[in-house]
Amino acid sequence: MTFYRIALLGHPVFSEGDPVWDCFEQLSVEGHAVEIIDLERFPGVFDSDGNPDERALEAFRRRFKPDYIAASGESAEEILSRLERSSCEGSAVPFRRFVVFGYVGKDNFGDELIFSTICDEIARRYPDSFVTLIGHDPEATLRRHGVVSVTMDMKLEADIILDGASALVFMAGIIFDDPFVDWTAGPIDLFLNPRSEIAGQTAFVLMAAMHGTPSVFLGIGAGPLSNPDAKRLVALSARNGAFFVPRDVKTEELLLAAGVPETSISTKCDLAFLAKSDNAFAPADYAQPYCVVSLRDHRTKDEGFEGRVADVLDRVWEGNGIRPLFIDLAPEDGAVHRRVASLMAHGEEARFFGTALDTDAVIDTIAHAEFSMAMRLHCSIVSNAHGVPSLGFDYNEKVHAFYEQMGQLAFLSSMDESAAETLQRIELLIEQRDHLSEELSVIVEDRKRRAVEAFDILGGLANRNPKRQEKRHLYTRSTSIEEVELVEARACANRRAQELQELRAKLDEIEKSTSWKVGCAVTVIPRIIKDKLS
């Protein structure tokens, strides 16, 4: 039998007799790679007539490589008949689906970079596979990565893609307990509508476990992780078979402290060390020596931090002719970058890359810098991975863990360090740049090897021959929730109308009674007297 990559255009309603759902299910059960480009989930991908915008599907065609894109209404038999008559070679083995879970779709450079790296490595290792995402913005993910995704609240869709998947892969610096303070109900979120925070991660581990799909926290970072409830949830994931491949020893220590067994942990490194660009250019606008600057707003910044950074950048320009190039590795970083530039005496020398939407361009730009000056972790990682020394700001334990791992603690500044101290570190960095680049190259080779080993672990844990999706039993309601609520609302309105009618009848009865008439007559004379006196 030949297996194909097939994209379906349409909106599934997940009920018996729905042509989109029936087609998807039949093709999936047979072992084909099938994705649905949902008209409602990806409205911007279609024009006003409902036809797909080819430009919006460019990345999808490159990544998924569909043998056929089926119009809404085509049956599985019709699609397979067309493919069998075509020149498509297809595959001799059933396709494997890997499901990735992460903060993807919001243009956070580190997360987008790691997701792209995971997709590339899975495609390289397993040609007869494809990736689906549980993320945050399906349309943005489709346009940028060419990957179909569901959001955290789409539990049925997530359950469908986890059924028969080779693995559920959690990525990046995903385990931290800040949301327990800011916007979750704590551990009971597991039983509410969990999203991407720790309770949400545990919920999806449980969902995957129901299908026998292994969960792998691949190259992940953790911290802060001190909340007792957050720790219990992480331990619950481990008890349900999750395996952890942390990116540093600090993360390993936090996982062990949370109750994850040592046998469920194998420390490697950040997957971004494997990231590479398809291009090789230094933008002409930045031909003059420049340093990449990547800051962010964070509670650890005191009032004087931005002024101190501005002072350092002025001194670097005056003494070395190196201008700052600000790169927004998340959309919200632009504000702090503009503020710092406005505080510089030589603010006119500052350059702005903008939001890091083009991953390759960002990698190339960082790779051609003299050095980087970063709060954002993945600015430091990409810099070092390409032999560019970096000056880090220790705003979070993950940054300290990275600089310790790379043997570069001499170039890690505290958040309250004076401008003079930071400048001294940078001057040393510039002076020793060539030596540092050579030193980094040796360490980076080891990190790349460890990142490859992380994917080896994934390969060992993933289902090599995942269970074929059986025909799914749909627990469909005979009456929709909306219809039930409407019937209840109408019944309530009818009861109120009946009560009103009974009250009006009682009022009519009172008005016709002798006592009512006598009472009205008795009060006539007092009212007349009162009116005369007033």
N, C-alpha and C positions, 0 to 999 in steps of 0.2 A: 504493500500500500504506500502511496505517496502522500506526504503531509505538506500543507501550505501555510503561508502567512496571509491572513485575511483580515481586512478592516471592514466593519459594517457601519453604514451611515444610518442613523435613526435613533429613536428614543424608546428604550425598553420600559415596559410597565410591569414586568415580572408577574405575568399571569398566564395560565394555560390558554393557548390560542393566539397569544401575542406574537406576530411574525418575527420581530426583532429578537425577542427572548428565545423563542423556539429555535431560530437559526443559530444564534450564539451557542446555546446549550448543545445542540446536536454536533456542531463542528468542534466544540471544545472537548466533548466526551470522546470523540473519535481521535483526538490527539493533535488537531491543528492549532496553530497560534492564532488566536482571535482577539481583536480589540474592537470596542464599540466607540465610534466618534459620535457622542451623544449630542443631539441638536440643542438640548437644554443645558447641558454641562459646558458646552463649547459654543455659545451663541456667536462669538466673534469670528469663528472659523467658517461661517456660512454667510452668503449674501442674502439680500432681501427675498430672493426666490427660493432659498433653501439649498442652493448649490454650494459645494465646498470651494473655499478660496485656496487655490493652489499654492500661493505664497505662504499662507498660514500653515500649510501641510508639508512644506519643504523639509523641515527638521524631522518630521514624522517619517517621511519617505526615506530619509537617510538612515535613521535609527532602526525603525521597525522593518524596513524593506518589504512592504506588502507585495505579494504576488497578485493581489486583486483587491480593489476597493469596491464593495458592493453597494448598490443603491438600495434605499429603503424598500422593503417588499420582496426582495429576491430571497428565494428559499435556499436551504443548504444544498439541495439536490441540483438546483440551477447553477449555483456558484461552482460546485465541484465539477459539473459537466463542462462549464466554460473553461475551467482550469485544465481539465484533462485534455481538452482539444487545443489548448494553447501550447506555447513553447516553454512554459515555466518548468524548471527542473524539480522544484520542491525539495523535500528532504526524505531520506529513507527511514528516519526514526521520528517518533512523536516529539513535539516541541516541549520544552521545559519553561515554566514561568517562575521567575524570581520576583518576589514582592519586596520593595524597599520602603521603609518608614522614615520620614524625616521632615525637617523644616525647609521644604523646597517650594519654590514658586514666589518667594517674597524678596528675591534679589539680594539675599545675604551671600556675599561672595564665597565664604568658606563652605557653606552648605551646598551651594550650587556647584562649586568646584569638586567637592567630594562625591556628590551624586553623579556628576559627569564621569568621574574616575571609576566609580563602581560600575556604571553602565558599560564603559569601555572595556574594563577588565573582564566582566562577565561575558560580554560578546566575544572577546578574544579567546577566552578559555572554553566557552560552550557555544559554538556557532549555531547550534539548534536550540537556542533559548531566546527569551525576551524578558524585558523588565516592565513591571507595572508599579506605580507609586501610590502609597498612601501619604498624601502631602497636604498643601495648603492652597494652591491656586492652580486648578487643572488647566485652564487655558494658557496661563503664562508658562507652565511646565511643558505643555505640548509645543508651544512656539519656540521655546528656548532649547529644550532637550529632545523633542520629538517623542516623548513618552506620555502615554495615557495614564491618568491618575484619578483617584477618588479622594475626597476630603475625609477628615476624621469622623465627621458625623454621619457619613454614609455607611452605616454598619452592615446593611444587607449586601451592598456592592463589595465591601471589604471582605465579608465572609465568603462571597462567591469566588473572589480571586485567590483567597487563601486555600480554598478547597483544591487539593491536588498540586499546590505550589511546591517547588523544590526547597524553598527556604523563605523565611521572613527576616529581612536584614535591617537592623536599626543602625543609624549612622551618625557621625559627627559628635559634637559636645552636647549630648542630649539629656544626660542624667544630672539634673540640678533641682534643688528644692525651693528656689525662689518663688515659683508660682503658688506654693502653699501659703505664702504670706500675701501675695498680690491678688490672685484671682481664681483660686479653686476652693472647694469645700474640704480639702484635705483627703484623707483616705477614703471617705465615702464617695468621692468622685468615681471610684471604680464601679459603683453601682448606679451612678447617675448617667451622664452623657460624656464620658471622658474624651479628651482631645489628645494633644501631643505631649502633655506633661507626664510626670512619672506614673500617675494612676492610669492615664491613657495607654502608656507603653505596656503596663501590666495587663490591661484589658485585652490588648491585641495579642499579647503572648498567649493568654488563655484561649482566645479565639483560634489562633494558629494551632495550639495544642489539641483542640477538638478534632482537627483534621489530620493530626499526625505530622504537621508541618513544623520543622525545627526553627527556633528563633535564635538568631546570632547577632549580638551587639558588636558590630565589626569596626575596629579602630576607633572606638568611642572614647569620649572624655567625660569625666564626672566632676562635680563640685560646683558650688558648695553642696554638701550632702550631710547635714547634721540633724535634720528633723527626724525624730524617731519613727513617725508614720511613713515618711518617704523611704526610710531604710527598710521598713517592713514590706513595703510594696516591691522594692528591688529584690529582696530575699524571696518574695512570693514568685516573682518571675523566674528566679533560679530554680525554685522547687518545681516549677512546671517545665523544666528542661531547657531554659534559656542558657546559652553559652556566651561568655563575655571575652572579647578580645580588645582590652583597653589599649590606649595609645601611649600611656606612660605609667610609671611606677606609682605616682600619686593617685591616679585613678584606681589602680589595683588595690592600694591601701584603703581607699574609701569603700570599695566594693566588699573587701574582706570585713571591714568594720560594720558594714550593713548586714552581714550575715550570709554573703554569697560564699559557697564552699570553694576552697582553693582549687579543687578539681574541675571547677566550672570556669576557671580563668586562665588565660594565656596572654601575657602582655607582649605587645608588638610595638607598633608606632602609628602615627597619623598617616592615613591613606593618601594625603595630599602630596607626599613625597613621590608618588608615582605619576602625578599630573604633569602633562607636557602639552605644549602648544603645537598647533599645525602650522603656525607662521614662524617667521624669523625676521623681525623688523624692530627698529627703534623709531617711533614716530618722529618725523622731521621737526615738529614743534619743540621737541625736548632734546634736540641735538646737543645743546650746551649741557655740561655736566649737571645732573639733578639728583636729588634724593627723594625717595617716595615717602610721603607722610600719611599715616593712617591712624586717625584718632576716633574716639567715640565719646558720647555723653555717658557718664557712669557716676554712680553715687560716690565713688572713691576720689573723684576730682574735687580738689578744694578751689576756693575762689581765685587763687593766684596761679593755678596750673596753666591755664591758657596763655597768660602773660609770660610765664617762664618759657614755655615752648616757643612763643613768638620771639623772645629775646635770643634764644639759642639759634633759631633759624636765621635771624639777622646776623649773628656772629659768624655762622657757617658761610653765609653769602659773602660777608665782608672779608673773611680770612681765607676762603678757599674757592670762591666763585661758583659755589654749588647752590643752585636755586631749589626751593621746595616745590614738589609736585604733589598736590593733595589728591588722593584717590578715595572716593566714597565706597568702601567695601560693604556698606549697607545704605539704603536710601536716606536714612535719618542722619548719617554722618556729615552730610553737607553743611549743616548749620554750624557745628563746632569748627569745621575747617574754615568757613567764611569768617567766623569770629576771630580765630587765631591770625588769619591773614590780615584782618583789619587792625590788629594790634601790632603788627610788624612795622618797623620804621621803613623797611624796604618792601612793603606789601605789593608794590608794582611788579616785583620779581616773581611773585608766587604764580604758579600755574595750577589749573584745575582740570583733572581728568573727567570728573563727573561720576555718576553712578556706574559701578562695575558690571555692566550688562554683557559685555563681550569678554568672556573668560580668557580666550587666547590673547586678546590685546592686553589685558591686565597682566597676565603672566609675562608676556614679552616686555612690557613697560617696566615691570619690577626687575626683570632679569638684566636690563640695560642700565639700571641705576647705580650710582656710586655706593649708596647704602640705603637702608630704610630705617624709618623712625616710627615705631608702631605700638599702638595699643592692641589693635586687632591681631589675634593670634596668627591667622593664616597669611597675613602680610609678612610676618617674620618667617613662617614656614616656607612660603614660596621664595622669599629672598634667599634663605640659606640653602634651599634645594637647588638654586641656580648659582651658588657660589657668591652671593651678594651678602656681605655682613649686615647685621641689623642691630639697632638700638631699641630695646623693648621697654615698655612701661609696665611695672608689676602691679596691675590693677586687679588681677585675679590669679588664683593659685594655678590655673592651667598655664598661664604665661610663665610663671616661675618654673613649673615642671618642665616646660619645653626648653627654656634656656639652660636649665640644669642638665637635661638630657643631651643637649648639644655642646656642653662644656663652655658655654658663653655667658656665665653669670657675671663676668666682669662688665658686660655690656647690657645689664639690666638695671634700670633706674627705678627707684621708689617713686610713688606718686607725689610725695612732698619734697623730693630732692631739689636742691637749689639749681638755678640755671647754670651757675659756674661749675657745679659738679657734673651735671649732664653734659655740658660742653667739653669738659675734660675727657669724659668717656668717648665722645664723638671724635675729638682730635686724635685720641689714641687709636680709634677704629680706622680713621682715615690714614693715619701713619702706617698702620699694620695691615692695610687692606689686602695686599697680595698674599701675605703670609696667612691671614685669616681665611682667604678664599681657598688656599691649598689645604688648610686644616679642615675646613668645612667639607671639602670634596671627599675626604676620607670618611668622615662621619656620615655624610649623606649616602654614600654607597652602602654603608651598613644599614641605614634607615630604609633605603629602597629594598634591600634584601628582606628586612623584617616586614615591610608592607606586603611584599610578595608572599611571605609566609602566612600573613593574615588571611590572604585569599586562599592559600592552600588549606588553612583550617576550615574556611567556609566550604570549600570543595569536599572536604572530608565529612563534614556534618550534613551537608545538603542531601536531600533525597535524590539518588542517582536515577532511579526509575520511579518517579512520584506516582502515587495512585491516580489512575485516570478518574476524572470527575464522573461520578455516577449521575444518572438523571436525578435532578434535584426535586425534592418534594416542596412545593410552594404552599406555605400556610396563608393562603389568600382568604380575605374576608368576603362573605357573601354580600355584606353591606359595608360601604366605606365608613371610615371614622367620621368624615364630614357629614355623611347622610344620617348617621346615628345621632350626632350632635344636633342636626337640624330637626329631626323628629322629636328629640327631647325638648328643644327650645319651643317648638310648636305646641307640644303638650303642656308645657309650662304656661305659655301665652293663653291657651284655651282655659286652663284652670283659673288664671287671673281674670279672664273675661267672664267666666261663670260666677266668680266671687263678686265681681262688680255688678253683674246683673241681679244677683241676690240682694246686694246692699241697696240697689235702686228700688227693687220691689218692696223691701222693708220700709224705705223712706216714703214711698207712695202710700203704703198702708198707714203709716203714722200720720201723714198729712190729711188723710181722709177720716181719721178717728175723731170722736166727740171731744176727748180730752185735749187734742191739739187745737180744735176750734175754740173751745172754752178758754184755753190758755191765751190764744191770740186775742180774743175779745177782752179779757181782763187787762191785758197790757196796753190796750189802745189809749185809755184815758191818761195813764201816767206818761205815755210818750208825748201826748198833746201838751200836757202841762210843762214837761221838760222843754219842749220846743218853744213854748211861749216865754218861759223864763230866760232862755238863752238868747 
